[in-house]
């Protein structure tokens, strides 16, 4: 059994937890992994790799991604999302749509991004989030990432909904944080849904409940190097349309 399952990950479960639930449906000894972690509160496309498809992990993680993100302005949190208490920004003023558009435009392209302190990146061999939870200082170096497009879907103070097309290694939580800082309002992520990885769209995705009912076979998709070619073509089509 080899191939990809395009899973619509629900909220309140880790990516590893989703893998473990599907693993129970496989014969003993069959490999399973995933391409691209989603935070527990996030939903949407999680690619589960079965059997020989696990060898395609790096190729798939390198594909462009699309997210729908809701950001709350006027406050911030230690984790840059709703997993920690809200800290209101004193004197935060409602920005205009034009101000948001101008600020968001500066994030498009290859930019330097500082990862969140509460992340799985290693600091001296230990996950940064474990140090941050203990109140220890976390110094994560900024790194270059690629953001292909940011589109405003809706804006009604204090909630801003964006569609973000980006490359590997992008923290959408950090975009929420940095955009809030640029607008002088503060900001943090309240909802996140990944709707695409390369050529795999959420419209093709299956829920855990459906997998457990139907079994793996009906939802297993083949993987080949042409997936990378299709993903690249999809990205070029998107850029042409924009």
C-alpha positions in Angstrom: 0.0 0.0 0.0 1.7 3.2 -1.2 0.3 6.7 -1.8 -1.0 9.9 -0.4 -4.1 10.7 1.7 -5.2 14.3 1.5 -6.6 14.7 5.0 -8.8 17.6 6.2 -7.3 17.8 9.6 -9.8 18.9 12.3 -8.9 21.3 15.1 -7.8 20.2 18.6 -5.6 17.4 17.3 -1.9 17.4 16.5 -0.5 16.3 13.1 1.1 13.4 14.9 -2.2 12.5 16.5 -3.8 12.4 13.1 -1.1 10.2 11.8 -1.6 7.8 14.7 -5.3 7.5 14.1 -4.8 6.6 10.5 -1.9 4.2 11.4 -4.5 2.0 13.2 -6.2 1.4 9.8 -2.9 0.1 8.2 -1.4 -3.3 8.3 1.4 -3.8 10.7 4.8 -2.7 9.3 3.3 -0.2 6.7 5.1 3.1 7.0 3.2 6.4 7.5 4.3 10.0 7.9 3.1 13.4 6.9 4.4 16.4 4.9 4.1 19.7 6.7 2.9 20.1 10.3 -0.2 22.0 11.2 -0.6 23.4 14.7 -3.3 21.7 16.8 -5.9 24.5 16.5 -5.3 24.7 12.7 -7.4 22.8 10.2 -7.2 21.8 6.5 -4.8 20.0 4.2 -2.4 17.6 5.8 -0.7 15.2 3.4 -0.4 11.7 4.9 2.3 9.6 3.2 1.8 5.8 3.1 4.5 3.2 2.3 7.0 4.3 -0.4 5.3 7.7 -0.6 7.2 8.6 2.6 10.2 9.1 0.4 8.5 12.0 -1.3 8.2 14.0 2.0 10.9 16.6 1.2 9.6 17.1 -2.3 6.1 17.7 -1.1 7.1 20.0 1.8 8.8 22.2 -0.7 5.6 22.8 -2.6 3.8 26.2 -2.2 1.0 26.4 0.3 -2.1 28.5 0.7 -3.8 29.5 4.0 -6.9 31.3 5.1 -6.0 33.1 8.3 -8.0 35.2 10.7 -6.0 37.8 12.7 -7.3 39.7 15.7 -5.9 43.2 15.8 -5.8 45.4 18.9 -4.1 42.8 21.1 -1.3 40.2 21.2 -0.4 36.9 22.9 2.8 35.3 24.0 2.3 32.4 21.5 1.1 34.7 18.6 -2.1 32.7 18.5 -5.1 31.9 20.8 -3.2 29.3 22.8 -2.2 31.9 25.4 -4.0 34.8 27.2 -4.8 38.0 25.2 -2.8 41.1 26.1 -4.7 44.2 24.8 -2.6 46.9 23.1 -3.1 50.2 25.0 -4.4 53.0 22.7 -4.7 50.7 19.6 -6.6 52.6 16.9 -8.6 50.9 14.1 -6.5 51.1 10.9 -8.2 51.8 7.6 -8.4 49.2 4.8 -5.8 51.3 2.8 -3.4 51.2 5.7 -3.8 47.4 6.0 -3.3 46.9 2.3 -0.1 49.1 2.4 1.3 47.2 5.4 0.5 43.8 4.0 2.1 44.5 0.7 5.5 44.9 2.4 5.3 41.3 3.5 5.1 40.0 -0.1 8.3 38.6 -1.7 11.4 37.1 0.0 11.4 38.5 3.5 13.2 38.0 6.8 10.9 36.4 9.4 11.6 35.7 13.1 10.0 32.5 14.1 7.7 32.5 17.1 9.3 31.7 20.5 6.7 29.0 21.0 7.8 26.8 18.1 9.4 23.4 17.7 12.6 24.9 16.3 15.6 23.7 18.4 17.7 26.0 20.7 20.8 24.2 21.9 19.1 20.9 21.0 15.9 21.7 22.8 12.5 22.7 21.3 12.1 26.5 21.7 8.5 26.1 23.1 9.8 24.1 26.1 12.2 26.9 27.0 9.5 29.6 26.5 7.0 27.8 28.7 9.5 27.9 31.5 10.0 31.6 31.0 13.5 31.2 29.7 14.7 33.6 27.0 14.4 32.2 23.5 16.6 33.8 20.8 15.6 32.5 17.4 17.4 34.0 14.4 15.3 35.5 11.6 15.4 33.5 8.3 14.4 34.2 4.8 11.0 32.9 3.7 8.9 33.5 0.5 5.4 35.0 0.5 3.9 35.0 -3.0 0.6 36.9 -2.2 -1.5 38.2 0.6 -5.2 38.9 -0.2 -7.6 40.6 2.2 -10.8 38.5 2.3 -12.6 40.5 4.9 -12.0 43.3 7.4 -14.2 44.3 10.3 -12.4 45.6 13.4 -10.8 43.8 15.1 -10.9 40.8 12.8 -8.9 40.6 9.6 -9.2 37.6 7.3 -6.4 37.0 4.8 -5.5 34.5 2.1 -1.8 33.8 2.1 0.2 32.0 -0.6 3.7 31.2 0.7 6.7 28.9 0.6 8.1 26.4 3.0 9.0 27.5 6.5 6.6 30.3 6.8 4.9 30.9 10.2 1.5 32.4 9.6 1.5 33.2 13.4 4.5 35.4 12.8 2.8 37.2 10.0 -0.1 38.0 12.3 2.4 39.3 14.9 4.5 41.3 12.5 1.5 42.8 10.7 0.0 43.9 14.0 3.3 45.5 15.0 3.5 47.3 11.6 0.0 48.7 12.2 0.8 49.6 15.8 -2.2 47.6 17.0 -0.7 44.3 17.9 -2.1 41.2 16.4 -2.4 37.4 16.8 -3.8 34.5 14.9 -7.3 33.2 15.9 -8.0 30.8 13.0 -5.9 29.0 10.4 -7.0 26.7 7.6 -4.6 25.3 5.0 -6.4 25.0 1.8 -3.7 23.8 -0.6 -0.3 22.2 -0.8 1.1 22.2 -4.3 -1.6 20.6 -6.5 -3.4 19.0 -3.5 -6.5 21.1 -2.6 -8.8 20.9 0.4 -11.7 20.1 -2.0 -9.9 16.7 -2.5 -9.5 16.1 1.2 -11.2 13.5 3.3 -12.1 13.6 7.0 -10.8 11.2 9.6 -14.3 9.9 10.2 -14.7 9.1 6.5 -11.4 7.3 6.4 -12.3 5.2 9.5 -15.6 4.3 7.8 -14.4 3.6 4.3 -10.9 2.4 4.9 -7.7 3.6 3.3 -8.0 2.2 -0.2 -10.7 4.4 -1.7 -8.9 7.6 -0.6 -5.3 6.6 -1.5 -3.8 8.8 -4.2 -0.7 7.8 -6.2 2.4 10.0 -5.9 5.0 10.7 -8.5 7.5 13.4 -9.5 4.8 14.8 -11.8 3.1 16.1 -8.6 5.9 18.6 -8.2 5.5 19.6 -11.9 1.7 20.0 -11.4 2.3 22.0 -8.3 4.7 24.3 -10.0 2.3 24.9 -12.9 -0.5 25.6 -10.4 1.6 28.2 -8.7 2.5 29.9 -12.1 -1.2 29.9 -13.0 -2.1 31.6 -9.7 0.6 34.3 -10.2 -0.6 34.9 -13.8 -4.2 35.3 -12.6 -3.1 37.8 -9.9 
